Amino acid sequence: LVLARGRLMGALPAGGAMASCQASEDRVLAAIERCGARSVSIAAVNGPASTVVTGERAAVDRVARSLTEDGITTRNLAVSHAFHSALLDPMLAQLESEAATVEYRAPLITVMSNLTGRALAAGEVDAAYWRKHARHAVRFSAGMQELADLGCDGGGDGARVSQLGEGGHDDAGITETLHGPSVDLRVHHLALDP
């Protein structure tokens, strides 16, 4: 499924943009509305003041510029596509079709959903889940809070959070979330070789 998702995304036309914004989701949504940037979506909420936007390049640039004018730090991300945006819509039906070929089982350990920001329930993951997972915002901050609420405090032997992605680099939002007042977890990055 991971390979199919990568193949389908890679086959899309290059383009679009993503930007990291050191602001809350609500503040970023207000900027999107103020700019009339309907083609911009929230790609990720990594922390209380760390939100990523995605979409058509000109619209993302407008939103980032508006936030910068308000004194908010933004940074364009080096990406090949505008992940979690409407620009992925042409591949979603095929992704769901590929995901329908997978046999799903209930997890044996607690698995946090980046789609919902909460622990996955038995039967929650199916082909439609993976379609939504590709298109909707990553709820990393909510997932970290859920882990804290479940008693994961970073101490002892089982508190591990993994980030699987190309380069596996630290992100200001991840650091903020993991070392906030209610959460103290370690993140282990797994870099993917091209």
PAMIPA-73106 format. One line per 10 residues: number of its first residue (from 1); for each residue x, y, z of N, C-alpha, C. Coordinates in steps of 0.05 Angstrom, whole numbers. Layout:
N
NUM	X/Y/Z/X/Y/Z/X/Y/Z  ...
This chain:
194
1	17/-24/0/0/0/0/17/25/0  39/25/15/58/48/16/69/52/-12  77/31/-25/88/34/-52/67/44/-72  43/34/-70/21/43/-88/16/72/-83  15/81/-58/10/109/-52/32/126/-64  57/118/-60/79/134/-71/78/135/-102  72/112/-114/71/111/-144/49/129/-154  25/128/-142/3/145/-150/8/174/-146  20/181/-124/27/210/-119/48/219/-138  68/202/-143/89/209/-162/80/212/-190
11	58/199/-197/48/202/-225/32/227/-229  25/241/-208/10/266/-210/29/288/-222  18/308/-235/35/330/-244/48/343/-221  74/350/-224/88/364/-203/75/392/-199  79/403/-176/68/429/-171/54/432/-145  44/455/-140/32/461/-115/54/469/-95  46/475/-71/65/484/-51/55/477/-23  73/478/-4/67/474/24/83/495/40  72/504/61/86/523/78/80/518/107  101/519/124/99/516/153/93/543/165
21	74/545/182/66/570/194/66/567/224  80/585/238/82/583/267/58/598/279  34/585/275/9/596/284/-10/574/289  -31/579/304/-51/559/310/-67/553/285  -81/530/285/-98/523/262/-119/544/258  -132/554/279/-153/574/276/-142/600/263  -119/608/271/-107/633/260/-101/629/230  -91/605/223/-84/599/195/-110/598/179  -130/584/190/-156/583/175/-168/611/170  -164/629/190/-174/656/186/-159/670/164
31	-133/665/162/-117/677/140/-125/666/113  -130/640/112/-140/627/87/-166/641/78  -184/644/97/-210/657/91/-206/686/82  -189/701/97/-184/729/91/-172/732/63  -156/713/55/-143/715/28/-160/704/6  -183/692/13/-200/680/-7/-186/656/-21  -169/643/-7/-152/621/-18/-166/594/-15  -188/590/-30/-204/566/-28/-188/541/-36  -167/544/-51/-151/521/-59/-130/513/-39  -129/527/-16/-110/520/5/-124/505/27
41	-110/483/36/-120/466/57/-100/465/80  -109/457/103/-90/451/125/-79/423/119  -52/421/118/-39/395/113/-33/381/139  -26/397/159/-18/385/185/-21/405/208  -28/394/231/-28/410/255/-8/395/273  17/406/275/38/393/289/41/402/318  29/425/325/30/435/352/11/458/355  9/469/379/-10/491/384/-4/515/367  21/519/359/29/541/342/46/531/319  38/509/307/53/498/284/33/484/265
51	27/498/243/7/489/224/19/490/196  14/470/180/24/469/153/1/472/133  5/490/113/-15/494/93/-6/482/67  -25/475/49/-19/462/24/-39/470/3  -30/469/-22/-48/476/-44/-34/488/-68  -49/503/-84/-37/516/-108/-17/536/-98  6/537/-112/28/554/-104/21/583/-99  7/596/-118/1/624/-115/-16/629/-90  -35/611/-85/-53/615/-62/-38/610/-36  -21/589/-35/-5/584/-11/13/608/-5
61	25/619/-26/42/643/-23/27/666/-12  2/670/-21/-15/692/-11/-21/689/19  -27/664/27/-33/659/55/-8/663/72  15/653/63/40/656/78/47/686/80  44/700/59/50/729/59/32/744/79  7/737/79/-12/750/97/-4/744/126  3/720/132/11/713/159/37/727/167  56/728/148/81/742/153/76/772/159  58/784/145/51/812/150/39/816/178  27/794/189/16/795/216/37/788/237
71	62/785/228/84/779/247/88/749/253  76/732/237/79/703/241/100/692/222  118/676/233/139/664/217/127/642/200  134/642/174/126/621/156/151/612/141  150/588/131/172/577/115/161/559/93  169/564/69/162/547/47/176/520/50  162/498/45/173/472/48/182/462/20  204/448/19/213/437/-7/199/410/-12  178/411/-28/162/387/-34/158/385/-64  153/360/-73/147/355/-101/118/360/-108
81	101/357/-88/72/359/-92/60/373/-67  36/382/-71/21/395/-48/5/372/-34  19/358/-17/7/335/-4/-16/344/14  -36/327/17/-60/332/33/-77/355/22  -75/360/-4/-90/381/-16/-108/370/-38  -126/387/-49/-143/379/-71/-128/371/-96  -102/379/-97/-86/371/-120/-81/341/-121  -86/327/-99/-84/298/-98/-110/284/-106  -131/298/-109/-157/286/-114/-158/267/-138  -143/273/-160/-144/255/-183/-134/226/-177
91	-119/222/-156/-108/195/-151/-123/181/-128  -142/194/-115/-154/183/-91/-171/158/-96  -186/157/-118/-202/133/-124/-185/109/-129  -162/113/-143/-144/90/-148/-131/82/-122  -124/100/-105/-112/93/-79/-131/77/-63  -156/85/-62/-176/70/-47/-180/42/-59  -179/40/-86/-181/14/-99/-157/-4/-91  -133/7/-91/-109/-8/-83/-112/-16/-53  -121/2/-37/-124/-4/-8/-145/-25/-3  -164/-29/-21/-185/-49/-17/-174/-77/-21
101	-149/-80/-32/-137/-106/-35/-122/-116/-11  -120/-99/9/-105/-105/34/-123/-118/54  -113/-139/68/-128/-151/90/-121/-136/115  -141/-125/128/-136/-109/153/-143/-125/177  -127/-122/198/-132/-135/224/-130/-114/246  -142/-121/268/-140/-103/292/-111/-102/301  -101/-78/308/-74/-76/318/-70/-90/345  -47/-101/349/-40/-114/374/-30/-95/395  -22/-71/387/-13/-50/405/-29/-25/398  -27/-5/415/-41/20/410/-27/34/387
111	-43/41/366/-33/55/343/-48/81/341  -34/103/340/-47/129/338/-52/135/308  -75/146/303/-83/154/276/-75/183/272  -59/188/251/-53/216/244/-77/229/230  -97/214/223/-121/225/211/-140/237/232  -143/222/254/-161/231/275/-148/242/300  -122/235/304/-108/244/328/-116/228/352  -127/204/348/-134/187/371/-126/158/364  -128/141/385/-121/113/381/-140/100/361  -129/83/344/-146/69/324/-163/48/338
121	-188/46/331/-206/26/341/-206/2/322  -212/-22/332/-214/-45/315/-234/-40/293  -227/-46/268/-245/-43/246/-246/-15/234  -231/4/246/-232/32/236/-216/35/210  -196/19/206/-179/22/182/-190/4/160  -197/17/138/-206/3/114/-196/20/90  -205/13/66/-196/27/42/-203/57/43  -227/63/52/-236/91/54/-219/107/73  -210/94/95/-192/108/114/-167/118/100  -155/101/84/-130/109/70/-134/131/50
131	-158/131/37/-164/154/19/-165/180/35  -179/179/58/-180/203/75/-153/211/86  -137/191/93/-111/195/105/-93/210/85  -95/205/59/-79/219/39/-89/248/35  -114/253/39/-125/279/32/-129/298/55  -135/288/78/-141/306/101/-116/313/117  -120/332/135/-97/341/152/-87/320/171  -61/321/175/-47/304/194/-52/317/222  -63/302/240/-69/312/267/-48/302/287  -23/310/282/0/301/298/-3/311/327
141	-9/337/330/-11/348/357/-33/334/374  -56/329/362/-77/316/376/-69/287/384  -54/274/366/-44/247/372/-25/247/396  -8/267/397/11/269/420/-4/274/446  -25/291/444/-40/296/468/-55/271/477  -66/256/457/-79/231/464/-61/211/477  -36/210/467/-16/192/480/-11/200/509  -9/226/514/-5/236/541/-30/229/558  -54/232/547/-78/225/562/-80/196/568  -67/179/551/-67/150/556/-45/142/575
151	-30/161/585/-9/155/605/19/152/594  23/156/568/50/155/557/64/181/565  84/179/582/98/203/591/127/205/583  136/186/566/164/187/557/182/172/575  173/164/598/191/149/616/188/119/612  206/104/622/205/75/620/211/64/593  204/39/589/211/25/565/190/28/543  168/32/542/151/30/518/143/56/505  153/79/514/144/104/502/161/111/478  152/103/455/166/109/430/147/120/410
161	155/141/396/140/153/375/158/152/351  148/142/328/164/141/304/153/159/283  171/172/268/164/187/245/178/175/222  163/165/203/174/152/179/172/171/156  194/179/145/193/198/123/221/203/112  222/214/88/247/220/75/262/240/91  286/234/100/303/252/114/299/251/144  275/245/154/270/243/182/282/266/199  275/290/193/287/313/207/268/324/228  280/337/248/264/350/269/248/373/257
171	225/378/268/208/400/260/201/415/285  201/442/283/196/459/306/170/452/320  150/444/304/124/437/316/125/412/332  140/392/322/143/367/336/157/372/363  178/387/362/192/393/387/174/407/407  159/427/397/140/441/415/120/423/427  108/406/411/88/387/420/99/368/441  122/356/434/133/335/451/144/346/478  151/371/479/162/382/503/144/403/516  119/401/509/99/420/521/93/413/550
181	75/427/562/70/423/591/58/396/597  45/383/578/31/358/585/43/334/571  63/338/554/74/316/538/105/317/539  117/295/543/146/293/542/153/266/530  153/264/504/159/238/491/183/241/473  197/219/468/219/219/449/208/212/421  220/224/401/212/218/373/236/204/360  231/182/348/252/167/334/246/170/304  265/181/289/261/185/260/273/162/245  259/153/225/269/132/207/271/143/179
191	295/148/170/299/160/144/295/139/122  283/147/101/279/129/78/300/136/57  313/115/47/332/120/25/316/121/-1  324/139/-20/310/141/-45/313/115/-62
